[in-house]
């Protein structure tokens, strides 16, 4: 039997579930417990197939639009947020609905409304087509926001009044890329208003900081997460941009390209904010089956954020 190669794993912390994801999953599970199955969920509650399939096994049914939801069954809106027309339609149909929008996404929605009331035209920094961007742009009448995806878009912006602008951002962007775009916006529009506190959420920021802390020390780095997860994809980019060119996204252990780990002696591992720790454990176990592994956890901060679920789903002991 050939001797297994040695492999040092640098395990980034924080990684995995954030408070908004924990809350969203809790909301679905509590709704199933309260109302019984099936409970419908508009869009993936979070971007992770393992999470979605686990909730499906408990009685959740995932759909893309409200017209797929039968009468007299509860429906939950995903953590990414929804356009205002969605709860309006649910109310029109007298549906029982619960909004699982992450509170930090809701904060961005309120900022947009505040800027509109002040008469400012709004520039949203984000990725076209992402559910969070669709939801945020849907808080205001069509045409109220201009979308900027990349640095080059700033020069091409055509605004109503350069002296009366504000910007907001998607919560799951690259901190570094967004800072460049904001700097360009401020250079071109010197009086533009921004958020009092960054819109990019604490979890996205912390996970990117943790990757930066290990990237240069790693021969390769794996991000556990889904290909449609914005924050997970940003972690791959951050690793690449900070010294680890062999960075890859994997959903499960079965997705690992073992050829890409050939010759690797130090491997970084992290997980996007919608990826459960059980999948990180699965990846590590698969690696341990092939290598002689040592694990070092590298922590840049500890998180203690908790978001409460809506009162309608709390039991009596929790509301007392």
Backbone torsions as a table, in degrees:
resi	resn	phi	psi	omega
1	UNK	NA	126.9	-178.0
2	UNK	-71.8	148.4	-179.1
3	UNK	-74.7	136.9	-179.3
4	UNK	-76.2	144.1	177.6
5	UNK	-69.8	149.6	176.8
6	UNK	-83.5	141.9	-179.9
7	UNK	-142.5	123.3	175.1
8	UNK	-93.6	127.1	177.3
9	UNK	-103.2	126.4	170.6
10	UNK	-100.4	113.3	-174.5
11	UNK	-99.8	113.4	-174.9
12	UNK	-73.2	140.8	174.5
13	UNK	-140.0	129.8	6.5
14	UNK	-75.6	156.9	175.5
15	UNK	-151.7	165.7	171.9
16	UNK	71.7	-156.2	-170.5
17	UNK	-48.1	136.8	171.9
18	UNK	-104.7	176.3	-176.8
19	UNK	-64.5	-36.0	180.0
20	UNK	-66.9	-38.0	177.5
21	UNK	-69.6	-45.4	176.2
22	UNK	-53.9	-45.8	-179.0
23	UNK	-63.7	-44.5	-177.8
24	UNK	-62.4	-44.6	179.1
25	UNK	-65.1	-42.0	177.6
26	UNK	-59.0	-40.1	179.9
27	UNK	-61.6	-45.8	179.9
28	UNK	-63.1	-45.9	-178.1
29	UNK	-64.4	-40.5	178.6
30	UNK	-68.4	-37.2	179.5
31	UNK	-64.8	-40.1	177.4
32	UNK	-63.7	-40.7	179.7
33	UNK	-66.6	-38.5	-176.2
34	UNK	-77.6	-46.7	-172.3
35	UNK	-98.6	-16.7	-173.5
36	UNK	82.5	159.5	179.4
37	UNK	-79.4	149.6	0.1
38	UNK	-88.2	150.3	167.9
39	UNK	-114.5	128.5	-178.1
40	UNK	-90.0	146.6	178.4
41	UNK	-129.1	124.4	178.2
42	UNK	-82.8	115.2	-176.4
43	UNK	72.4	160.8	176.0
44	UNK	-55.5	129.2	-176.0
45	UNK	-58.8	-40.2	167.7
46	UNK	-142.3	161.8	-175.7
47	UNK	-84.0	80.3	175.0
48	UNK	-160.2	120.2	-175.8
49	UNK	-65.0	-37.0	179.7
50	UNK	-60.9	-44.8	179.0
51	UNK	-63.5	-45.8	-179.0
52	UNK	-61.2	-46.3	-178.4
53	UNK	-66.8	-34.8	176.4
54	UNK	-63.7	-43.8	179.2
55	UNK	-69.2	-35.1	175.8
56	UNK	-60.5	-38.8	-179.7
57	UNK	-66.6	-20.7	179.1
58	UNK	-92.1	-11.1	177.7
59	UNK	124.0	8.8	176.8
60	UNK	-85.1	142.7	175.8
61	UNK	-121.4	122.8	-175.4
62	UNK	-99.3	131.3	178.9
63	UNK	-133.1	167.5	179.6
64	UNK	-95.9	-30.9	-176.2
65	UNK	-135.8	158.0	-177.9
66	UNK	-64.2	-27.8	-178.3
67	UNK	-69.1	-7.1	174.3
68	UNK	-89.8	-4.9	-177.2
69	UNK	-94.3	124.4	178.8
70	UNK	-66.1	168.8	176.6
71	UNK	-70.8	151.9	170.3
72	UNK	64.8	27.0	171.2
73	UNK	-126.5	147.5	-178.6
74	UNK	-72.7	152.5	178.0
75	UNK	-134.8	144.2	-179.1
76	UNK	-119.0	138.1	176.4
77	UNK	-93.6	140.9	-171.0
78	UNK	-68.6	168.9	-177.3
79	UNK	-65.9	-16.6	-175.6
80	UNK	-78.1	-14.4	-177.2
81	UNK	91.9	157.3	-177.9
82	UNK	-133.2	155.1	172.8
83	UNK	-61.0	154.6	-177.3
84	UNK	-60.1	-26.0	-178.9
85	UNK	-64.9	-22.4	-177.0
86	UNK	-71.6	-55.5	175.3
87	UNK	-62.8	-30.0	177.7
88	UNK	-63.1	-42.2	177.8
89	UNK	-66.9	-39.2	178.0
90	UNK	-62.0	-40.6	177.5
91	UNK	-65.8	-40.2	179.4
92	UNK	-60.5	-34.6	-179.6
93	UNK	-89.9	4.1	-178.3
94	UNK	56.2	40.9	-179.5
95	UNK	-83.5	149.0	167.2
96	UNK	-81.2	118.1	-179.9
97	UNK	-136.2	151.7	177.2
98	UNK	-128.4	131.2	-178.3
99	UNK	-95.4	112.7	-179.9
100	UNK	-97.4	17.3	178.2
101	UNK	-54.0	132.1	177.2
102	UNK	-57.1	133.5	179.4
103	UNK	-56.0	-27.6	180.0
104	UNK	-77.2	-25.8	171.5
105	UNK	-73.8	-41.4	177.2
106	UNK	-59.4	-34.4	176.7
107	UNK	-59.4	-42.3	179.4
108	UNK	-65.7	-39.4	177.4
109	UNK	-59.5	-43.3	-179.4
110	UNK	-66.5	-37.1	176.7
111	UNK	-60.3	-43.5	-179.6
112	UNK	-60.4	-43.9	179.7
113	UNK	-64.3	-40.0	179.2
114	UNK	-62.6	-45.4	179.4
115	UNK	-63.4	-39.6	-179.7
116	UNK	-65.2	-41.0	178.9
117	UNK	-62.5	-30.6	178.8
118	UNK	-82.3	-0.4	176.5
119	UNK	83.9	13.4	-178.3
120	UNK	-87.9	142.8	169.1
121	UNK	-80.0	140.9	-170.7
122	UNK	-110.7	134.2	172.6
123	UNK	-107.3	121.4	178.7
124	UNK	-102.7	122.7	174.6
125	UNK	-91.0	118.7	-176.9
126	UNK	-179.3	-176.3	-177.4
127	UNK	-103.7	121.2	-179.7
128	UNK	-56.2	136.1	176.6
129	UNK	87.9	-14.1	177.9
130	UNK	-70.2	139.2	-177.3
131	UNK	-54.2	-36.1	179.6
132	UNK	-66.0	-40.1	178.9
133	UNK	-67.4	-42.0	177.0
134	UNK	-59.5	-44.0	179.8
135	UNK	-65.8	-41.5	-178.4
136	UNK	-68.7	-45.1	179.1
137	UNK	-65.2	-26.1	180.0
138	UNK	-81.2	3.3	175.8
139	UNK	-78.9	-20.4	-175.2
140	UNK	-126.1	162.5	178.0
141	UNK	-55.8	148.3	-179.0
142	UNK	-53.8	134.9	179.3
143	UNK	92.9	-4.2	-178.7
144	UNK	-74.8	-23.2	-177.3
145	UNK	-121.0	146.9	170.9
146	UNK	-106.8	133.8	-178.1
147	UNK	-97.9	130.0	174.5
148	UNK	-117.3	123.0	-179.6
149	UNK	-101.9	-32.7	-175.4
150	UNK	-143.3	169.0	-174.4
151	UNK	-56.3	-41.8	-177.0
152	UNK	-62.8	-23.5	-178.0
153	UNK	-67.0	-24.4	-174.4
154	UNK	-63.5	-43.9	-177.9
155	UNK	-65.3	-26.4	-176.3
156	UNK	-89.3	-3.8	-176.8
157	UNK	-62.8	135.4	172.5
158	UNK	-116.3	111.7	-173.6
159	UNK	-113.1	159.9	179.9
160	UNK	-70.3	-47.9	-174.9
161	UNK	-144.6	108.0	-177.2
162	UNK	-59.6	-18.3	-178.0
163	UNK	-93.3	1.9	-173.8
164	UNK	-137.0	64.5	-174.9
165	UNK	-127.5	158.1	171.9
166	UNK	-144.0	153.7	174.3
167	UNK	-123.8	149.4	172.2
168	UNK	-134.6	167.3	-178.9
169	UNK	-137.3	155.0	166.7
170	UNK	-59.1	149.5	-173.4
171	UNK	-83.0	-10.7	-170.8
172	UNK	-116.7	29.7	-176.3
173	UNK	-85.6	168.2	169.8
174	UNK	-66.7	125.6	179.2
175	UNK	-59.6	-44.5	-176.7
176	UNK	-67.5	-47.1	-179.2
177	UNK	-62.3	-41.2	-178.9
178	UNK	-66.0	-39.0	178.1
179	UNK	-60.5	-38.1	177.8
180	UNK	-65.0	-42.6	-179.4
181	UNK	-66.7	-42.5	178.9
182	UNK	-62.3	-41.9	178.8
183	UNK	-61.1	-40.4	178.5
184	UNK	-66.7	-39.6	177.1
185	UNK	-62.3	-44.8	-178.5
186	UNK	-67.8	-32.0	178.3
187	UNK	-69.7	-39.6	-178.3
188	UNK	-81.4	-37.9	-178.0
189	UNK	-121.6	89.2	-167.8
190	UNK	-65.9	-21.5	-178.3
191	UNK	-102.8	12.0	-177.5
192	UNK	-62.2	138.4	178.2
193	UNK	-88.6	143.4	176.2
194	UNK	-127.7	174.5	179.3
195	UNK	-66.6	147.0	176.6
196	UNK	-63.6	-38.3	175.8
197	UNK	-125.4	141.0	-175.2
198	UNK	-47.7	141.6	176.8
199	UNK	-78.3	-29.2	177.3
200	UNK	-62.3	127.2	-167.3
201	UNK	-74.6	160.4	-177.8
202	UNK	-56.4	-38.3	-175.3
203	UNK	-69.5	-43.0	176.7
204	UNK	-60.6	-47.0	-179.4
205	UNK	-60.8	-48.0	-176.7
206	UNK	-65.2	-39.9	-179.7
207	UNK	-67.8	-35.2	176.2
208	UNK	-69.4	-39.2	176.5
209	UNK	-61.2	-40.2	-179.5
210	UNK	-65.7	-38.7	177.0
211	UNK	-66.7	-42.1	177.9
212	UNK	-59.0	-34.4	-176.9
213	UNK	-68.0	-24.5	-176.1
214	UNK	-114.3	-15.8	-169.1
215	UNK	-55.9	-46.1	-176.1
216	UNK	-67.6	-22.7	-177.7
217	UNK	-89.1	-3.1	-173.4
218	UNK	-107.9	142.7	171.3
219	UNK	-78.0	-29.6	178.2
220	UNK	-153.1	161.3	-179.3
221	UNK	-145.1	133.6	177.7
222	UNK	-109.5	131.6	173.1
223	UNK	-107.5	118.5	176.7
224	UNK	-83.1	118.0	-177.7
225	UNK	174.8	174.1	-176.2
226	UNK	-93.3	150.2	180.0
227	UNK	-66.1	-20.3	176.7
228	UNK	-96.9	11.4	177.3
229	UNK	-93.1	112.4	-177.7
230	UNK	-59.9	-47.0	-175.0
231	UNK	-67.6	-31.3	177.8
232	UNK	-68.8	-43.4	179.5
233	UNK	-65.0	-35.0	177.5
234	UNK	-65.0	-32.4	179.7
235	UNK	-65.1	-37.3	175.8
236	UNK	-62.4	-45.1	179.9
237	UNK	-62.9	-41.5	-179.7
238	UNK	-62.7	-44.8	178.5
239	UNK	-58.8	-46.0	-179.3
240	UNK	-61.8	-43.3	-176.3
241	UNK	-75.1	-12.7	-177.9
242	UNK	-118.7	32.1	166.5
243	UNK	108.1	-0.7	178.7
244	UNK	-119.9	96.4	-174.6
245	UNK	-76.9	-17.5	178.8
246	UNK	-99.3	66.4	178.6
247	UNK	-108.3	138.3	-176.2
248	UNK	-144.7	152.0	176.7
249	UNK	-99.0	130.5	175.8
250	UNK	-130.2	137.0	176.9
251	UNK	-81.7	-42.0	-177.7
252	UNK	-140.3	171.0	178.2
253	UNK	-57.7	-33.6	-178.0
254	UNK	-66.0	-15.2	-179.1
255	UNK	-89.5	-4.0	-177.9
256	UNK	-66.6	130.1	173.7
257	UNK	-90.4	99.4	-173.3
258	UNK	-66.3	-28.0	177.9
259	UNK	-62.0	-34.7	-179.7
260	UNK	-70.0	-17.1	178.5
261	UNK	-95.4	3.1	178.1
262	UNK	-62.1	127.1	178.8
263	UNK	82.9	-2.5	-179.8
264	UNK	-77.8	131.1	176.4
265	UNK	-112.0	-18.3	178.3
266	UNK	-135.6	118.3	-173.9
267	UNK	-119.1	127.3	173.7
268	UNK	-89.3	145.4	176.4
269	UNK	-137.0	133.8	172.0
270	UNK	-144.1	-178.0	179.1
271	UNK	-146.4	141.9	176.3
272	UNK	-66.8	166.8	-172.7
273	UNK	-68.4	-11.7	178.0
274	UNK	-108.9	11.3	-179.4
275	UNK	-102.3	124.6	-178.7
276	UNK	-73.9	153.5	-177.7
277	UNK	-62.3	-26.7	-179.4
278	UNK	-60.2	-30.6	178.5
279	UNK	-76.3	-31.8	173.3
280	UNK	-63.7	-45.4	178.4
281	UNK	-59.7	-40.4	179.7
282	UNK	-62.2	-43.4	179.1
283	UNK	-63.6	-44.7	-179.5
284	UNK	-63.7	-41.3	178.9
285	UNK	-62.3	-38.8	178.5
286	UNK	-65.7	-37.2	178.8
287	UNK	-69.5	-40.6	-179.5
288	UNK	-64.5	-23.5	178.1
289	UNK	-73.9	-16.8	-176.2
290	UNK	-114.6	-21.8	-175.3
291	UNK	-129.7	160.8	169.1
292	UNK	-89.0	108.4	-164.1
293	UNK	-107.5	138.7	163.2
294	UNK	-119.8	144.6	-175.8
295	UNK	-121.9	129.5	173.6
296	UNK	-124.2	123.4	177.1
297	UNK	-89.0	128.9	179.9
298	UNK	-110.8	113.3	-173.7
299	UNK	-110.4	131.2	177.2
300	UNK	-102.6	-21.0	177.2
301	UNK	-167.8	164.8	173.8
302	UNK	-111.9	140.0	-178.8
303	UNK	-106.6	137.2	178.0
304	UNK	-133.7	23.7	-178.4
305	UNK	-76.2	134.7	175.6
306	UNK	-134.7	131.9	175.1
307	UNK	-110.6	128.9	-178.8
308	UNK	-77.2	149.8	176.3
309	UNK	-77.6	162.1	178.5
310	UNK	-57.8	147.2	-177.2
311	UNK	-57.6	-29.9	-178.5
312	UNK	-62.7	-19.3	-179.3
313	UNK	-106.1	1.0	177.2
314	UNK	-81.3	144.3	174.4
315	UNK	-86.0	174.1	-172.5
316	UNK	-59.6	-38.4	-177.5
317	UNK	-65.6	-29.0	-178.3
318	UNK	-83.5	-20.7	180.0
319	UNK	-97.6	-9.8	-178.1
320	UNK	-69.1	NA	NA
